[in-house]
Amino acid sequence: MQRDIPIGLGAGLAAAILMLTATSGSGLGLLLSLLAALPITLVTLCWGSRAGLAAAVAAMVVLALIASTFSSQALDTSPLRLALQFGTQRALPAWGLAYLAIAGFGADTAERRPIPIGTLAVVAAVLSMAGTFFAMLAFGSGPEQALANLREALIQGYRVMSGLTKDQPIPAKDGVDPEAILRAFSTILLPVTALVTTVFSLGGLWLSGRIALISGRLPRTWPNVAAELRLPNWSLGLLALACLGALLPGTVGFAGQLLLAALLGAFLVQGFAVVHFLSRGSGGRPLILAFTYFVTLFLSWLVLPLAILLGLAETFFNLRARFGGRSTSQRTPR
């Protein structure tokens, strides 16, 4: 067994442990679980695709084994569902995205060109859509059944947290019906999950690239993200198809909704890349960026749509080329 496989298995164990911190119910545990795919991405960049695939599979196996310790009677237990969802929604997409980031393309293996980071952003969106779609199958065989089961799970979870029995009606508070809010939230939860997964996939790839570069194990030159992250023009056509698909009924419409949300996540990241690039050379750049992310934290409902619009405008009008006036030759993961 070569060295990359044991390293991959260790990374998979680390990914599984990070994912399990979400079951603690604490805010720190939830935060750590968001970084669960990071060991898989990092080991793929540093030790290759075999190590990354070993890490992804190992993480799923560890979570499945932990599930078997909770219940030997049914497969549909929460821990096993966690293992399947993590594999399809985060582990395998993280491995695939990191592999494409270092694989490149071209006929000559020795001179393969890297895939443009804007294309990788679209790939991340497609992988996030597919992962969220397959994760949906843990709740039901079709969109309607999955949404109904998800809605019921949210309502029952709220009853448990409120100390209510299984069939006890949920009382309104200050004129607000919690059950109505949960029902509305269940309809947007999976599309929002696709959007968030895209953002975290790209963020994890950037962070892993930064760590790999510092460690000296990055196998190829890393792009200047703020300058070169530009979604290709054909992504707008894909976005239009997703909009049309989202209007259709059934499974096709649900897949269109997930793809639309995931692509908006990619444009969201591009919008922030534009802010990073256009603020270069400004003496107040640290203050500008700090203020941007501070406002995003507290007014996300306002800032995130604006960032998406900025990302769309960048693909339409190439704002960085028009107003940047700076060289893009610097090649560090920023």
Buried (B, 14 or more C-beta within 10 A) or exposed (E): EEEBBEBBBBBBBBBBBBBBBBBEEEEEBEEBBBBBBBBBBBBBBBBBBBBBBBBBBBBBBBBBEBBEEEEEEEEEBEBBBBBBBBBBBBBBBBBBBBBBBBBBEEEEEEEBEBBBBBBBBBBBBBBBBBBBBBBBBBBBEBBEEBBBBBBBBBBBEBBEEEEBEEEEEBEEEEEEEBBEEBBEEBEEBBBEBBBBBBBBBBBBBBBBBBBBBEEEEBBEEBBBBBBBBBBBEEBBEBBEBBBEBBEEEEBEBBBBBBBBBBBBBBBBBBBBBBBBBBBBEEEEEEEBBEEBEEEBEEEEEEBBEEBBEBBBBBBEEEBBEEEBEBEBEEBEBB
